[in-house]
Every structure is written in structure tokens, then in C-alpha cells.
């Protein structure tokens, strides 16, 4: 064999060996690659599943919301009647003292002069203002003051303008506590949706454990957060752990919280206030109880300027015992009540601002003067009306009668600049105020009897069960030609010259629990928890329920006569009409039901007004038969009482009184 032929054979053999070697390498590589790829796919799939689960969980926690500028147009012809502002919280912002209140936001200068009052329902949304917190939120260019509201989410104030963080869920709009964290997140405690967190882009639930809790207070920082609840005690969030410390408290209801690091002992300290006293925590554990028996509505730290450590004290704002100061240096701190002639008795909030201790009462702001150990008034509001939570109204003989849920009765003069206040065991919880047609008598229905006043506004008589009424609790009263019809939770009582007689279910009344009553000539209509009874004189002629008529709701809260018809307000189905033939009719333009507040209906100048629980005022034009819904200028959407005279319509809410010129609506 020649040398060339041998070389050719060797080259072919080498190429064949290389090809087989390459093939075996490919086979071996493929053999290893298949399980490796499978393992990689499994890892990827597991990671993707975890990411998807986390995304799904985050999605379930997320809530819809809107960021809105607050730029409201003030409607003409509307006045807010001055009432106790009900101060809630205070902060130093942009060098000014800013105080939130149910009436709105008050801004004072250093001397206590009022610079601005941003009014609830006018410059601000129709909601009471509450707790505040200052911080720099994610996405904001400068610090803001964050203000919790009762029904309108959170307001952010930069010193000049407001913006609103408004959750889409109505149940998430009632904010009870707010806390701006150093991370830029904003915590929002709610009544029904637990604790929410807003990062500038997403609003979400903070933790599943708190999803349905009623949050009452917030304190601390990102790594050491304290959360108070209405019924589940206090929670401590630290290092990703959320601990419930309810067992460490004397009462599961947390009224107040205060937390801060202790530089002297290199530890974290927090205090939780309850109706039965205060508990101190150190590094997340219960350390001791303080102020046993005190109703600790609010907490703040205060320190002596000379001895910042030994002079440290805990200031406690109480329900009716003023401010209590507890020195913290002692293992068994003594109680020292700071009580001077100027100190407030019922405290809404205590706060340490720029080193000074402040206290808020419902209508005044105080600062504690350490040099004289005395409270000094910073500012006070003088108002015509005693309270903001209105339950009944009546206009008679030029006076406006104003009843409150738990503060008795005011009788205001025509200009509404001054009111005579009456409050007693009888005149406490007012359900209804009615004047007879000639204005000589005014009947005030209360939870403790029926009070009768003369034309001069003097109380002349109180009727209770001892005088023959079926119950001391009177829910409504109506005058008729020969006397009065008195509604109670036990039936109807009739009072006239012959005495007092009663009628209840045994006599044919559709239900004993009567909420409202109205009269027209010899006819009486009684609205109850279980339907409506129509009476001629004292005899039941017909009963109407959802079972035997077109009435859509049995719970009747208000009744008025309009022309030839009766109109009935219900607790859920809006307003319905009873014609002269005994047929019930719905209104085509009231397509969704709403809740009419007890006795919050009125007929005046060709219109019917109905106050709703959470949707403002509904107005029926009797000429056109059309309804409209109105809320502009109201300090609250909860319209609780109505009255009218020849010039004005008076609209009572759970957050104040509005006077509207007739025709302005």
C-alpha cells in the first residue's frame, strides 16, 4: 500500500473517530441537559408561582382610590350657624398652630390669632375632621399635614391647598387614625376596614389580622409600630412580626397611644391608654401599669426644661378630670393633677408641640406654663349653639328650637347669635320638637318624658309614665284639635282634657314600637317598626305592611301630609306616597332606596324635604313631582332634622346646623 493511500485511510479514520466522539459528547450533553433543563423549569415555575401568589395576595389587599384636588365652590345663600367646634387634634405646621375639629380646620398664628377657618361642607368636604400627622409622603415635594376625616378619607394640607385621598369603598372612608411614616408610607386606620397603607401609588390592607378591626389609635415608626383597636387591644408590629398584646391591658378598648425611643436606656417605650388606666411597654413587653382607674383619652410626653430625664412625665387627657401628669422617673409614680381655674375638665387631646404641652377641650386650646404650673388659654371659640349633633328642630314665634342627641335643648333668638341652653335629667336626649299651630305651646319629646313649654319658652310640665303615658321614652308628638297624640316604643298615648288613654297592638295597632306620628283633621297616621296604622280619632281603620300592600319597607321613620296624600319616610326604601284611595306608590325618580332619619321630613313652600342617613337632603317639588338630591354646603351627609319659617330652611346634621335662604335651593 502506498504512503498516500495509507495517509488517506488514517485521515478518514480520524474524521470518523472525531464524528463519533462528537456524537457521544452530544448524547452525553443531552442526557445531562434534559434533567438540568427540567430542574431549571421546575425552579422557574415554582418561583413564578410564588410571584403570582404574592401578586394575587397583593391584589386582594389592594383597594381602589382617587387622588382629588379640593377646590370647592361655595354655594350662595347658605350660612353655617355657629356651634361648638369640637376640637380634635393639634399640630405645629409651617410655624403655625393648626387645629382640626368637627367644624373644620383652624389655623392660628403664634399669638393665638385665627388666620384661617376652612369649614367642613364649604371649603372642605362634608365631613368632620379628626386626628392628624405630619410627614413627607412618597411622591410629594414637601411635607404635608395629613388629616383624618369621618367619611371623606384623608385630607393632605401643604399650608396653602388641600388634596384628598378618597378610597372607593365607602366603608374605608371613615378614618379614625392617621400616621405618616419615615419611609413615605401613610397609615390610615378605619372603622370597618382595619388598617390601610398608602405608598403614593397603591392603597392596600396592612395585614390580614387587622382587616376588619376598628382602629382607634396609631403610634411609632416603620420598625416599631403600635396599633390600637376598639375591641381587640393593642397590636405591635416589629421586624415583620405582628403581635397582639390584648392580655397585657386592663381593658381591650384602646383609647390612645404614644411611643418613642428611650435614648437613656437604649430601648423602645410605648404607652397604651384605656378606660381603666395606662400600660407602659418596653421593647414590646409589658413593663407596668399607670394611672389605674383613669379614662385615658389622650397621651403625650412632657419634660422639664431643667431636668429632661428626671423631669419626664406622661400627660394624660381624661374624660372629666382634666389633665393628669405622671412623673415617670419613679418606679411607683405619684399622681399629680394639673388643676387651675383655667384648666379644662374634659380633654379631647393632649400634645407636646415644639416642647410645649397643649390641651384641647371641645371649644378651647390651652398651653401649659411650666414657670407658673398653670394652664393658659391660647384660643377659644364662642358659639351660639351648644353642640353639633342635632336631633330635632322647630321654628316658632321667631325662635329656633334646637334639640341634641345628648346635650339637651337650645332656644335661639331670631339672629341666631345667642341661645338659651337647658339641660337636665329630662332635657337630655331630644327626639322631637313640635309647636302647636298658634305657637302657644311647644312639646319636646325626650328619652325621659314629654316636656311642655309655654309661648315664652318656659317649661311648664313634664309628662311620663306616672302621668299615664305608655313609656317614659317619647319618640314623637303631634297636636290635634283637642289635644296631643304621643308616640312611644310601647304604643300610642292620647292626651286631652279628659286625661290620658292609650292604644297598642291589643287594640289593633300594627306594631307597638311607634317611631313617628302625624295628624290631619280627625285622622292620625302612626309609623312603626312593623308598618303603618291609619286611625280615625282613636280607632284603627287600616294597617299597611309589606305583606298586604305595596309598601316597600315596614320600618317607618317619618310622616308628612302633602296635599291629598300622605308621604312616608322609611329606613331603607326612601319615601313612598299613600293616596286618598289607600294605595301606596313609589316615585319613579327614586330608583334606589335610602334611609330617612327619624322625623326628618318637612313640607314647606311647595316642597317636601327628606333628610337621609348618608346621602344628604332629598327634595320633592310638588308641582312637578320630581325629586332632587342636594348636599352642597352641608357639614355632613347625615341630615337629622329640618325646620322652616317664612325666610329660611334650617337643616340639622350630626355635624352642625345650616341655614338656607328660601329659594336658594
Protein Blocks (a to p, Z undefined) as FASTA:
>chain_A
ZZklmmmmmmmmmmmmmmmmmmmmmmmmmmmmmmmmmmmmmmmmmmmmmmmmmmmmmmmm
pccdddddddddddehiacddddekiabdcdeehiacdddfkbccdddfkopafbdcdeh
ilpccdddddddddddehiabdcdddddehiapaddehjaccddddfblklmmcfbdcdd
fkopacdddfklopaddehjaccdfbfklmmpccfbdcddfklccdddfklopaddeehi
acdfklmpcbfbdfbdcddddfklopaddddddfkbccddeehiafbdchehiacfbccd
dddfklmmlmpccddddfklojadddfkbmbdcddddddfkbcfbdfbdcdeehiacddd
fkbccdddfklopacdfbdcddfbfblbdfbdcdeehiacdddfklopadddfklpaccd
dddfklmcdcbdcddfkopaccdddfkbccdddfkopafbdcdfknopabfbdfbdcddf
klccdddfkbccdddfkbccdddfknopabfbdfbdcdehjbccdddfkbccddehjacf
bdcdfklmcbfbfbdfbdcdehjbccdddehjapadddfkopacddfklmbgcdddehia
cdeehiacdddfknojadddfklopacddfehiabfbdfbdcddfkbccdddfebccddd
ehjZZ
